[in-house]
């Protein structure tokens, strides 16, 4: 059993439909003779914002929950588009990577800081948010056929996150927070002088 504990984002119904389209395109793009693709179930789709660790359910204290509430109050609701799929050799994961998104990375950093303020050192911080959609065998060479999968489409909404616990085979939400921070200001643009 996993016994993993982490703050994570899970797609809403629209987001699951959007990711299902990508998973379908992924299955269709797999060339004959390619390694067996093992899609994850839609209820397993999530982006880990910061990984606390294993066998640490006792850390889900009111202090940590309050720290996450404060983090949610600082980050605005936002959206991200999936830029591409890639294969991670070490884990065998086929992941959806978002276009660069400051708000999503800020959410990862805010949950990391919330965990640290509670005196907990996370096992792993997130520097590249992603959603694992499927698995292939571990240790394969690059899978260039993934580049052919069309990831264009509607953006995924990020308006909340949860403290997730994996007792094995599923993710239980221990608590949930709506993002309520002010939108980031639009960067100033200098007009042409001539």
NORTA-V761105 format. One record per residue. RES is the residue in three letters. D_LAST is the distance of its C-alpha to the last C-alpha in Angstrom with 1 decimal. Layout:
res	d_last
RES	D_LAST
RES	D_LAST
//
This chain:
res	d_last
UNK	65.1
UNK	61.5
UNK	61.8
UNK	58.0
UNK	56.3
UNK	52.5
UNK	49.8
UNK	48.3
UNK	46.2
UNK	47.8
UNK	46.2
UNK	47.2
UNK	48.7
UNK	45.4
UNK	44.4
UNK	47.8
UNK	47.4
UNK	44.0
UNK	45.5
UNK	48.6
UNK	46.4
UNK	45.1
UNK	48.6
UNK	49.9
UNK	47.2
UNK	48.2
UNK	51.8
UNK	51.0
UNK	48.9
UNK	51.7
UNK	53.2
UNK	56.9
UNK	58.5
UNK	55.8
UNK	57.1
UNK	58.3
UNK	55.6
UNK	56.8
UNK	54.5
UNK	54.5
UNK	55.6
UNK	52.9
UNK	54.5
UNK	53.9
UNK	50.1
UNK	48.3
UNK	45.8
UNK	47.4
UNK	45.3
UNK	47.4
UNK	50.9
UNK	53.6
UNK	56.5
UNK	59.8
UNK	62.9
UNK	61.2
UNK	61.7
UNK	63.1
UNK	59.6
UNK	58.6
UNK	59.6
UNK	58.5
UNK	56.4
UNK	54.4
UNK	54.0
UNK	52.7
UNK	50.3
UNK	48.9
UNK	48.7
UNK	46.5
UNK	44.3
UNK	43.9
UNK	42.9
UNK	40.0
UNK	38.4
UNK	36.8
UNK	37.9
UNK	35.6
UNK	35.6
UNK	35.3
UNK	35.2
UNK	37.5
UNK	35.6
UNK	38.6
UNK	42.3
UNK	43.8
UNK	47.3
UNK	48.3
UNK	51.1
UNK	52.9
UNK	53.5
UNK	53.3
UNK	50.8
UNK	48.4
UNK	45.6
UNK	42.6
UNK	39.6
UNK	36.7
UNK	33.0
UNK	31.8
UNK	32.4
UNK	32.0
UNK	34.3
UNK	37.0
UNK	37.0
UNK	37.0
UNK	40.1
UNK	41.8
UNK	41.1
UNK	42.3
UNK	45.6
UNK	46.1
UNK	45.6
UNK	48.0
UNK	50.6
UNK	50.4
UNK	50.7
UNK	54.0
UNK	55.2
UNK	55.0
UNK	53.4
UNK	52.0
UNK	53.3
UNK	49.9
UNK	46.4
UNK	43.9
UNK	40.8
UNK	40.3
UNK	41.2
UNK	42.8
UNK	45.4
UNK	48.4
UNK	49.3
UNK	52.0
UNK	53.9
UNK	54.9
UNK	57.3
UNK	56.3
UNK	55.4
UNK	54.2
UNK	51.8
UNK	48.2
UNK	48.3
UNK	45.5
UNK	46.6
UNK	45.0
UNK	41.5
UNK	42.5
UNK	43.0
UNK	40.3
UNK	39.2
UNK	36.6
UNK	37.4
UNK	37.3
UNK	36.5
UNK	39.4
UNK	39.8
UNK	40.6
UNK	41.9
UNK	45.0
UNK	46.8
UNK	50.5
UNK	52.9
UNK	54.5
UNK	57.9
UNK	59.2
UNK	63.0
UNK	63.0
UNK	61.6
UNK	59.6
UNK	57.2
UNK	58.5
UNK	56.1
UNK	57.6
UNK	55.0
UNK	51.6
UNK	48.5
UNK	45.8
UNK	42.3
UNK	41.2
UNK	38.4
UNK	35.2
UNK	32.3
UNK	29.9
UNK	26.7
UNK	23.6
UNK	21.4
UNK	18.3
UNK	15.0
UNK	11.8
UNK	8.9
UNK	5.6
UNK	3.8
UNK	0.0
//
